[in-house]
């Protein structure tokens, strides 16, 4: 089931212009990780065990956690720029995609500003 959920997320995220993926079979704890990037920066990554991690500015991360749209990173809860999201059912897919999209949109804005 998790593979199907992660495939739904991947299809959506890879459909955005400029996004590509990098697979690491030997991620933390021996669990595979797939990172998604826009240009060089990563917009987030998904662990095979069904959770995704994202880096946000501190204020954004704190608000996502306060509002219940993300959780602190399970292994590094005190890193104030990293948020996680659990993907357990098809109902969780839109929430994960929303977090990827937030980072994607921010990176695109940054990319356009630096090339102007």
C-alpha positions, -999 to +999 in steps of 0.1 A: +000+000+000+028+025+009+044+020-025+011+030-042+007+061-020+043+071-026+038+066-064+008+090-063+030+116-047+058+110-071+036+113-102+023+147-090+056+162-079+075+150-110+048+166-132+060+201-121+084+218-145+120+215-134+115+188-107+137+157-108+143+129-083+173+112-068+170+078-051+192+067-022+188+030-013+208+034+018+191+063+036+190+068+073+183+036+093+188+016+061+154+028+047+154+040+011+148+077+005+137+095-027+146+132-028+128+156-051+147+186-063+140+218-082+173+226-098+199+218-071+179+224-039+158+196-025+121+205-021+116+174+002+121+137+004+101+106+011+112+076+031+101+042+019+085+037+054+059+063+045+070+097+058+082+128+041+106+154+054+108+191+044+129+221+053+111+254+058+120+287+074+115+285+111+083+305+112+067+285+085+077+252+101+064+263+134+031+273+119+027+241+100+032+221+132+009+244+153-019+240+127-014+202+125-003+202+089+030+187+098+048+172+128+083+177+142+109+154+126+107+122+145+145+117+148+154+154+151+125+172+168+146+201+180+158+211+145+135+241+141+136+242+103+126+205+096+091+192+095+077+158+087+045+144+074+032+108+078+017+091+047-004+062+059-035+064+036-047+079+004-062+107+025-027+118+035-015+122-001-029+158-007-013+170+026+021+157+015+018+172-020+008+205-004+041+206+015+061+197-016+043+224-035+050+251-008+087+244-012+085+242-050+068+275-052+093+291-029+122+278-049+107+290-081+102+325-067+138+325-055+150+312-089+131+338-109+144+366-086+180+356-089+178+353-127+162+387-131 
